[in-house]
Amino acid sequence: MTRSEIFQALYRSPEIYRPPLEGKSALLEVTQGCSYGKCAFCDFLRDSFAILPLEEIKYKCQLLSQVIDGNDRLFLLGCNPFCLPTEHLLEVMQYVHEYLPSVQMTAMYARADDVLRKSGEELAQLRQAGILELHIGLESGSDAVLKLHNKGETVADMEAACQKLAEYGFHYHFTVIPGLGGRKYSQEHALQTAALLSRLNPVSIWCLKLVIWENTPLYETLKQSPELFQELTPREVLQEEREMFVHMDIQKTCLYVDSTILNKYTIMGVLPDSRQAILDRMDHLLASGEE
């Protein structure tokens, strides 16, 4: 098989979703869709959840071994593969060790409730097997905003999950969505998200643009009952993000990234050292009057 044919055989879907920080990671597909699939804003709920058979994953590891080129970092594809039973994940990691020996670190997406369902012993086993980092959709530090969008998790769930992960030596990254509270909850979303991020000290924070996807509950709300959610303009989103940022107190090293500011710019820096520089860039863009 050619490299092109191998890559075509590796992935069931032509669309690959992974965090920007995993841009150089080798990618192994283990699930499709989200096991929860009920968040009002998320387009993944349109995709049915599927767990790839272990034999298929084994075959994909054999294929990936031909094109991994010594990469030491692996990302398991799927919206939240950490939901898989521990025995299944350990079997996957056995294939990884057997066929992809260059891999030293494995990461994936996870929900907080995926973490909470696993015992301490299970987390220790997964950590020992080489799963070291999880990317978690925090979205908001406001329970009101999480409830508004049917996230299925609370702030207390997020804190409990991260406490367990830290206890067993996992690193975790967060996704936050400025503007997710709409106009009604904008201030609460900013301040309470800042407070939660300050308490949890993630390895990275990725601010993600809120997109109103067609055929999602949020899209239907905007179409049928717009008074229930008023979308912010890009400038208002930046103002809200600045409010969140200025109230954050991140003391440990943390990469902060927003690649969707005003639908045009990327701001990136390592906290706490780059705190003032990032704030200055936000203020510069707000003062420019750009929309």
C-alpha atoms as a printed R data frame, in Angstrom:
    type eleno elety resid chain resno       x      y      z
1   ATOM     1    CA   MET     A     1   0.000  0.000  0.000
2   ATOM     2    CA   THR     A     2   1.143  3.550 -0.705
3   ATOM     3    CA   ARG     A     3   1.203  6.128  2.093
4   ATOM     4    CA   SER     A     4  -1.916  7.701  0.601
5   ATOM     5    CA   GLU     A     5  -3.731  4.374  0.601
6   ATOM     6    CA   ILE     A     6  -2.665  3.717  4.189
7   ATOM     7    CA   PHE     A     7  -4.062  7.043  5.380
8   ATOM     8    CA   GLN     A     8  -7.318  6.389  3.542
9   ATOM     9    CA   ALA     A     9  -7.595  3.006  5.263
10  ATOM    10    CA   LEU     A    10  -6.767  4.424  8.700
11  ATOM    11    CA   TYR     A    11  -9.824  6.640  9.095
12  ATOM    12    CA   ARG     A    12 -13.485  5.910  8.524
13  ATOM    13    CA   SER     A    13 -14.378  9.585  8.168
14  ATOM    14    CA   PRO     A    14 -12.721 12.201  5.930
15  ATOM    15    CA   GLU     A    15 -13.012 14.707  8.792
16  ATOM    16    CA   ILE     A    16 -10.487 14.457 11.618
17  ATOM    17    CA   TYR     A    17 -11.078 16.346 14.881
18  ATOM    18    CA   ARG     A    18  -8.154 16.928 17.204
19  ATOM    19    CA   PRO     A    19  -6.933 19.838 19.373
20  ATOM    20    CA   PRO     A    20  -4.452 22.259 17.805
21  ATOM    21    CA   LEU     A    21  -1.808 21.163 20.313
22  ATOM    22    CA   GLU     A    22  -1.997 17.657 18.842
23  ATOM    23    CA   GLY     A    23  -1.211 18.916 15.344
24  ATOM    24    CA   LYS     A    24   2.025 16.897 15.157
25  ATOM    25    CA   SER     A    25   0.715 13.801 16.945
26  ATOM    26    CA   ALA     A    26   0.114 10.506 15.195
27  ATOM    27    CA   LEU     A    27  -3.632  9.829 15.046
28  ATOM    28    CA   LEU     A    28  -5.334  6.533 15.847
29  ATOM    29    CA   GLU     A    29  -9.099  6.201 15.462
30  ATOM    30    CA   VAL     A    30 -10.771  4.263 18.305
31  ATOM    31    CA   THR     A    31 -14.286  5.741 18.540
32  ATOM    32    CA   GLN     A    32 -16.597  7.894 16.452
33  ATOM    33    CA   GLY     A    33 -18.980 10.550 17.731
34  ATOM    34    CA   CYS     A    34 -19.688 11.370 21.373
35  ATOM    35    CA   SER     A    35 -21.053  8.933 23.957
36  ATOM    36    CA   TYR     A    36 -23.116 11.781 25.465
37  ATOM    37    CA   GLY     A    37 -24.119 13.716 22.352
38  ATOM    38    CA   LYS     A    38 -26.638 16.092 23.964
39  ATOM    39    CA   CYS     A    39 -24.839 19.455 24.260
40  ATOM    40    CA   ALA     A    40 -27.092 22.080 22.677
41  ATOM    41    CA   PHE     A    41 -24.266 23.890 20.868
42  ATOM    42    CA   CYS     A    42 -22.332 20.899 19.553
43  ATOM    43    CA   ASP     A    43 -22.489 19.578 15.994
44  ATOM    44    CA   PHE     A    44 -21.122 16.190 17.119
45  ATOM    45    CA   LEU     A    45 -24.589 15.230 18.305
46  ATOM    46    CA   ARG     A    46 -25.476 14.680 14.652
47  ATOM    47    CA   ASP     A    47 -23.006 11.765 14.538
48  ATOM    48    CA   SER     A    48 -23.922  8.408 16.006
49  ATOM    49    CA   PHE     A    49 -21.538  7.063 18.632
50  ATOM    50    CA   ALA     A    50 -19.540  3.997 17.647
51  ATOM    51    CA   ILE     A    51 -16.755  1.978 19.250
52  ATOM    52    CA   LEU     A    52 -14.320  0.477 16.778
53  ATOM    53    CA   PRO     A    53 -13.786 -3.277 17.261
54  ATOM    54    CA   LEU     A    54 -10.461 -4.180 18.849
55  ATOM    55    CA   GLU     A    55  -9.466 -6.186 15.781
56  ATOM    56    CA   GLU     A    56  -9.958 -3.106 13.607
57  ATOM    57    CA   ILE     A    57  -7.903 -0.997 16.016
58  ATOM    58    CA   LYS     A    58  -5.156 -3.625 15.950
59  ATOM    59    CA   TYR     A    59  -5.136 -3.499 12.149
60  ATOM    60    CA   LYS     A    60  -5.006  0.312 12.205
61  ATOM    61    CA   CYS     A    61  -1.993  0.162 14.550
62  ATOM    62    CA   GLN     A    62  -0.271 -2.126 12.064
63  ATOM    63    CA   LEU     A    63  -1.016  0.332  9.257
64  ATOM    64    CA   LEU     A    64   0.021  3.352 11.322
65  ATOM    65    CA   SER     A    65   3.355  1.691 12.108
66  ATOM    66    CA   GLN     A    66   4.260  2.107  8.428
67  ATOM    67    CA   VAL     A    67   3.776  5.894  8.421
68  ATOM    68    CA   ILE     A    68   4.373  7.027 12.013
69  ATOM    69    CA   ASP     A    69   8.016  7.894 11.206
70  ATOM    70    CA   GLY     A    70   9.230  7.611 14.799
71  ATOM    71    CA   ASN     A    71   6.615  9.984 16.249
72  ATOM    72    CA   ASP     A    72   6.625  9.708 20.046
73  ATOM    73    CA   ARG     A    73   3.172 11.266 20.585
74  ATOM    74    CA   LEU     A    74  -0.183  9.625 19.817
75  ATOM    75    CA   PHE     A    75  -3.702 11.050 19.913
76  ATOM    76    CA   LEU     A    76  -6.663  8.679 20.086
77  ATOM    77    CA   LEU     A    77  -9.457  9.971 17.866
78  ATOM    78    CA   GLY     A    78 -13.091 10.308 18.889
79  ATOM    79    CA   CYS     A    79 -15.041 12.922 20.830
80  ATOM    80    CA   ASN     A    80 -14.424 11.226 24.187
81  ATOM    81    CA   PRO     A    81 -12.604  7.884 23.906
82  ATOM    82    CA   PHE     A    82 -11.886  8.001 27.648
83  ATOM    83    CA   CYS     A    83 -15.479  6.801 28.103
84  ATOM    84    CA   LEU     A    84 -14.385  3.357 26.934
85  ATOM    85    CA   PRO     A    85 -14.156  0.594 29.535
86  ATOM    86    CA   THR     A    86 -10.724  0.466 31.118
87  ATOM    87    CA   GLU     A    87 -10.131 -3.072 29.836
88  ATOM    88    CA   HIS     A    88 -10.802 -1.885 26.269
89  ATOM    89    CA   LEU     A    89  -8.418  1.069 26.591
90  ATOM    90    CA   LEU     A    90  -5.715 -1.155 28.096
91  ATOM    91    CA   GLU     A    91  -6.090 -3.547 25.153
92  ATOM    92    CA   VAL     A    92  -5.695 -0.609 22.763
93  ATOM    93    CA   MET     A    93  -2.547  0.453 24.595
94  ATOM    94    CA   GLN     A    94  -1.148 -3.073 24.287
95  ATOM    95    CA   TYR     A    95  -1.468 -2.754 20.511
96  ATOM    96    CA   VAL     A    96   0.169  0.665 20.685
97  ATOM    97    CA   HIS     A    97   3.162 -0.708 22.599
98  ATOM    98    CA   GLU     A    98   3.434 -3.719 20.277
99  ATOM    99    CA   TYR     A    99   3.153 -1.976 16.914
100 ATOM   100    CA   LEU     A   100   4.084  1.649 17.696
101 ATOM   101    CA   PRO     A   101   7.092  1.367 20.034
102 ATOM   102    CA   SER     A   102   8.223  4.945 19.375
103 ATOM   103    CA   VAL     A   103   5.104  6.301 21.152
104 ATOM   104    CA   GLN     A   104   5.927  7.588 24.624
105 ATOM   105    CA   MET     A   105   2.793  9.639 25.356
106 ATOM   106    CA   THR     A   106  -0.850  9.093 24.474
107 ATOM   107    CA   ALA     A   107  -3.638 11.676 24.778
108 ATOM   108    CA   MET     A   108  -7.344 11.887 23.912
109 ATOM   109    CA   TYR     A   109 -10.558 13.839 24.484
110 ATOM   110    CA   ALA     A   110 -12.542 13.170 27.664
111 ATOM   111    CA   ARG     A   111 -15.582 14.397 29.545
112 ATOM   112    CA   ALA     A   112 -15.435 14.981 33.278
113 ATOM   113    CA   ASP     A   113 -17.977 12.230 33.873
114 ATOM   114    CA   ASP     A   114 -15.781  9.781 31.929
115 ATOM   115    CA   VAL     A   115 -13.080 10.413 34.547
116 ATOM   116    CA   LEU     A   116 -15.459 10.206 37.492
117 ATOM   117    CA   ARG     A   117 -16.745  6.790 36.408
118 ATOM   118    CA   LYS     A   118 -13.263  5.301 36.679
119 ATOM   119    CA   SER     A   119 -11.835  4.115 39.978
120 ATOM   120    CA   GLY     A   120  -8.473  5.189 41.294
121 ATOM   121    CA   GLU     A   121  -7.080  1.775 40.433
122 ATOM   122    CA   GLU     A   122  -8.300  2.102 36.851
123 ATOM   123    CA   LEU     A   123  -6.759  5.555 36.483
124 ATOM   124    CA   ALA     A   124  -3.472  4.246 37.837
125 ATOM   125    CA   GLN     A   125  -3.532  1.395 35.294
126 ATOM   126    CA   LEU     A   126  -4.253  3.743 32.397
127 ATOM   127    CA   ARG     A   127  -1.523  6.136 33.523
128 ATOM   128    CA   GLN     A   128   0.933  3.243 33.762
129 ATOM   129    CA   ALA     A   129  -0.089  2.130 30.252
130 ATOM   130    CA   GLY     A   130   1.015  5.494 28.825
131 ATOM   131    CA   ILE     A   131  -2.154  7.600 28.717
132 ATOM   132    CA   LEU     A   132  -0.766 10.817 30.169
133 ATOM   133    CA   GLU     A   133  -2.886 13.747 28.944
134 ATOM   134    CA   LEU     A   134  -6.595 14.451 28.494
135 ATOM   135    CA   HIS     A   135  -8.306 17.281 26.616
136 ATOM   136    CA   ILE     A   136 -11.508 18.239 28.428
137 ATOM   137    CA   GLY     A   137 -14.325 20.468 27.188
138 ATOM   138    CA   LEU     A   138 -14.711 22.726 30.214
139 ATOM   139    CA   GLU     A   139 -16.710 25.264 28.143
140 ATOM   140    CA   SER     A   140 -17.806 27.382 31.132
141 ATOM   141    CA   GLY     A   141 -17.321 27.803 34.868
142 ATOM   142    CA   SER     A   142 -20.969 28.755 35.296
143 ATOM   143    CA   ASP     A   143 -23.484 26.077 36.227
144 ATOM   144    CA   ALA     A   144 -26.226 28.239 34.715
145 ATOM   145    CA   VAL     A   145 -24.461 28.259 31.328
146 ATOM   146    CA   LEU     A   146 -23.717 24.527 31.484
147 ATOM   147    CA   LYS     A   147 -27.381 23.843 32.267
148 ATOM   148    CA   LEU     A   148 -28.543 26.204 29.510
149 ATOM   149    CA   HIS     A   149 -26.662 24.117 26.956
150 ATOM   150    CA   ASN     A   150 -27.490 20.722 28.484
151 ATOM   151    CA   LYS     A   151 -23.817 19.956 29.095
152 ATOM   152    CA   GLY     A   152 -24.735 17.132 31.478
153 ATOM   153    CA   GLU     A   153 -21.984 18.116 33.914
154 ATOM   154    CA   THR     A   154 -21.596 20.655 36.709
155 ATOM   155    CA   VAL     A   155 -18.716 22.788 37.908
156 ATOM   156    CA   ALA     A   156 -18.401 20.435 40.891
157 ATOM   157    CA   ASP     A   157 -18.031 17.509 38.449
158 ATOM   158    CA   MET     A   158 -15.214 19.337 36.637
159 ATOM   159    CA   GLU     A   159 -13.388 20.042 39.877
160 ATOM   160    CA   ALA     A   160 -13.773 16.493 41.181
161 ATOM   161    CA   ALA     A   161 -12.557 15.015 37.889
162 ATOM   162    CA   CYS     A   162  -9.493 17.250 37.750
163 ATOM   163    CA   GLN     A   163  -8.681 16.490 41.370
164 ATOM   164    CA   LYS     A   164  -8.671 12.763 40.529
165 ATOM   165    CA   LEU     A   165  -6.549 13.313 37.427
166 ATOM   166    CA   ALA     A   166  -3.992 15.361 39.334
167 ATOM   167    CA   GLU     A   167  -3.873 12.741 42.088
168 ATOM   168    CA   TYR     A   168  -2.921 10.040 39.578
169 ATOM   169    CA   GLY     A   169  -0.444 12.123 37.598
170 ATOM   170    CA   PHE     A   170  -2.435 13.057 34.497
171 ATOM   171    CA   HIS     A   171  -2.075 16.411 32.743
172 ATOM   172    CA   TYR     A   172  -5.254 18.047 31.469
173 ATOM   173    CA   HIS     A   173  -6.049 20.696 28.873
174 ATOM   174    CA   PHE     A   174  -9.265 22.728 28.729
175 ATOM   175    CA   THR     A   175 -11.458 24.092 25.982
176 ATOM   176    CA   VAL     A   176 -13.411 27.251 26.885
177 ATOM   177    CA   ILE     A   177 -16.064 28.884 24.692
178 ATOM   178    CA   PRO     A   178 -16.300 32.682 25.073
179 ATOM   179    CA   GLY     A   179 -19.817 33.898 24.280
180 ATOM   180    CA   LEU     A   180 -21.425 30.594 25.303
181 ATOM   181    CA   GLY     A   181 -23.626 32.332 27.866
182 ATOM   182    CA   GLY     A   182 -25.060 34.741 25.323
183 ATOM   183    CA   ARG     A   183 -25.878 38.282 26.379
184 ATOM   184    CA   LYS     A   184 -27.828 37.214 29.487
185 ATOM   185    CA   TYR     A   185 -25.005 35.270 31.146
186 ATOM   186    CA   SER     A   186 -21.997 37.035 29.631
187 ATOM   187    CA   GLN     A   187 -20.702 38.559 32.871
188 ATOM   188    CA   GLU     A   188 -21.360 35.422 34.906
189 ATOM   189    CA   HIS     A   189 -19.747 33.243 32.240
190 ATOM   190    CA   ALA     A   190 -16.609 35.401 32.205
191 ATOM   191    CA   LEU     A   191 -16.121 35.730 35.955
192 ATOM   192    CA   GLN     A   192 -17.025 32.215 37.010
193 ATOM   193    CA   THR     A   193 -14.968 30.647 34.219
194 ATOM   194    CA   ALA     A   194 -12.000 32.774 35.311
195 ATOM   195    CA   ALA     A   195 -12.439 31.597 38.898
196 ATOM   196    CA   LEU     A   196 -12.659 27.924 37.892
197 ATOM   197    CA   LEU     A   197  -9.602 28.101 35.633
198 ATOM   198    CA   SER     A   198  -7.670 29.758 38.449
199 ATOM   199    CA   ARG     A   199  -8.554 26.937 40.817
200 ATOM   200    CA   LEU     A   200  -7.742 24.113 38.399
201 ATOM   201    CA   ASN     A   201  -4.495 25.323 36.728
202 ATOM   202    CA   PRO     A   202  -4.639 23.352 33.430
203 ATOM   203    CA   VAL     A   203  -1.639 22.717 31.185
204 ATOM   204    CA   SER     A   204  -3.332 24.699 28.420
205 ATOM   205    CA   ILE     A   205  -6.461 26.745 27.746
206 ATOM   206    CA   TRP     A   206  -7.855 26.834 24.219
207 ATOM   207    CA   CYS     A   207 -10.565 29.443 23.656
208 ATOM   208    CA   LEU     A   208 -12.868 28.239 20.908
209 ATOM   209    CA   LYS     A   209 -15.260 30.312 18.838
210 ATOM   210    CA   LEU     A   210 -18.951 29.585 19.396
211 ATOM   211    CA   VAL     A   211 -20.369 28.400 16.073
212 ATOM   212    CA   ILE     A   212 -24.128 28.087 15.675
213 ATOM   213    CA   TRP     A   213 -24.310 24.805 13.769
214 ATOM   214    CA   GLU     A   214 -27.442 23.996 11.797
215 ATOM   215    CA   ASN     A   215 -29.689 21.248 13.162
216 ATOM   216    CA   THR     A   216 -28.451 21.673 16.729
217 ATOM   217    CA   PRO     A   217 -30.755 22.609 19.638
218 ATOM   218    CA   LEU     A   218 -29.028 25.995 19.930
219 ATOM   219    CA   TYR     A   219 -29.674 26.708 16.249
220 ATOM   220    CA   GLU     A   220 -33.339 25.833 16.695
221 ATOM   221    CA   THR     A   221 -33.551 28.064 19.775
222 ATOM   222    CA   LEU     A   222 -32.160 31.028 17.856
223 ATOM   223    CA   LYS     A   223 -34.588 30.392 15.024
224 ATOM   224    CA   GLN     A   224 -37.739 29.757 17.058
225 ATOM   225    CA   SER     A   225 -37.155 31.512 20.414
226 ATOM   226    CA   PRO     A   226 -34.387 34.093 19.935
227 ATOM   227    CA   GLU     A   227 -35.259 35.777 23.217
228 ATOM   228    CA   LEU     A   228 -33.840 32.742 25.045
229 ATOM   229    CA   PHE     A   229 -30.303 33.201 23.650
230 ATOM   230    CA   GLN     A   230 -28.890 36.417 22.220
231 ATOM   231    CA   GLU     A   231 -25.643 35.790 20.378
232 ATOM   232    CA   LEU     A   232 -22.778 38.219 21.044
233 ATOM   233    CA   THR     A   233 -20.972 40.041 18.242
234 ATOM   234    CA   PRO     A   234 -17.281 39.129 17.726
235 ATOM   235    CA   ARG     A   235 -16.295 42.374 19.465
236 ATOM   236    CA   GLU     A   236 -18.546 41.611 22.442
237 ATOM   237    CA   VAL     A   237 -17.042 38.127 22.628
238 ATOM   238    CA   LEU     A   238 -13.568 39.661 22.823
239 ATOM   239    CA   GLN     A   239 -14.726 42.059 25.529
240 ATOM   240    CA   GLU     A   240 -16.113 39.115 27.488
241 ATOM   241    CA   GLU     A   241 -12.903 37.130 26.998
242 ATOM   242    CA   ARG     A   242 -10.868 40.079 28.236
243 ATOM   243    CA   GLU     A   243 -13.070 40.197 31.344
244 ATOM   244    CA   MET     A   244 -12.382 36.518 31.921
245 ATOM   245    CA   PHE     A   245  -8.680 36.881 31.249
246 ATOM   246    CA   VAL     A   246  -8.122 39.834 33.562
247 ATOM   247    CA   HIS     A   247  -9.756 37.956 36.447
248 ATOM   248    CA   MET     A   248  -7.784 34.741 35.872
249 ATOM   249    CA   ASP     A   249  -4.967 34.004 38.305
250 ATOM   250    CA   ILE     A   250  -2.889 31.244 36.715
251 ATOM   251    CA   GLN     A   251   0.309 30.684 38.677
252 ATOM   252    CA   LYS     A   252   1.561 27.462 37.073
253 ATOM   253    CA   THR     A   253   2.863 27.284 33.507
254 ATOM   254    CA   CYS     A   254  -0.092 27.254 31.114
255 ATOM   255    CA   LEU     A   255  -0.344 27.803 27.368
256 ATOM   256    CA   TYR     A   256  -3.174 30.190 26.472
257 ATOM   257    CA   VAL     A   257  -4.472 30.178 22.885
258 ATOM   258    CA   ASP     A   258  -7.364 31.820 21.068
259 ATOM   259    CA   SER     A   259  -7.210 31.373 17.306
260 ATOM   260    CA   THR     A   260 -10.605 32.946 16.582
261 ATOM   261    CA   ILE     A   261 -10.409 36.484 17.973
262 ATOM   262    CA   LEU     A   262 -12.656 38.752 15.885
263 ATOM   263    CA   ASN     A   263 -12.893 35.735 13.540
264 ATOM   264    CA   LYS     A   264  -9.483 36.773 12.261
265 ATOM   265    CA   TYR     A   265  -6.598 36.806 14.756
266 ATOM   266    CA   THR     A   266  -4.675 34.395 16.958
267 ATOM   267    CA   ILE     A   267  -3.377 35.316 20.387
268 ATOM   268    CA   MET     A   268  -1.023 32.902 22.083
269 ATOM   269    CA   GLY     A   269   1.279 33.014 25.076
270 ATOM   270    CA   VAL     A   270   2.557 31.110 28.087
271 ATOM   271    CA   LEU     A   271   1.110 32.150 31.427
272 ATOM   272    CA   PRO     A   272   1.904 33.679 33.801
273 ATOM   273    CA   ASP     A   273   4.877 35.287 31.989
274 ATOM   274    CA   SER     A   274   2.893 36.453 28.936
275 ATOM   275    CA   ARG     A   275  -0.112 37.710 30.893
276 ATOM   276    CA   GLN     A   276   0.492 41.422 30.288
277 ATOM   277    CA   ALA     A   277   1.485 40.926 26.648
278 ATOM   278    CA   ILE     A   278  -1.742 39.018 25.918
279 ATOM   279    CA   LEU     A   279  -3.812 41.635 27.719
280 ATOM   280    CA   ASP     A   280  -2.086 44.391 25.728
281 ATOM   281    CA   ARG     A   281  -2.958 42.636 22.451
282 ATOM   282    CA   MET     A   282  -6.601 42.324 23.480
283 ATOM   283    CA   ASP     A   283  -6.730 45.987 24.425
284 ATOM   284    CA   HIS     A   284  -5.085 46.973 21.154
285 ATOM   285    CA   LEU     A   285  -7.712 45.078 19.140
286 ATOM   286    CA   LEU     A   286 -10.572 46.508 21.181
287 ATOM   287    CA   ALA     A   287  -9.197 50.043 20.777
288 ATOM   288    CA   SER     A   288  -8.875 49.561 17.018
289 ATOM   289    CA   GLY     A   289 -12.658 49.374 16.673
290 ATOM   290    CA   GLU     A   290 -12.392 46.330 14.389
291 ATOM   291    CA   GLU     A   291 -15.395 44.034 14.123
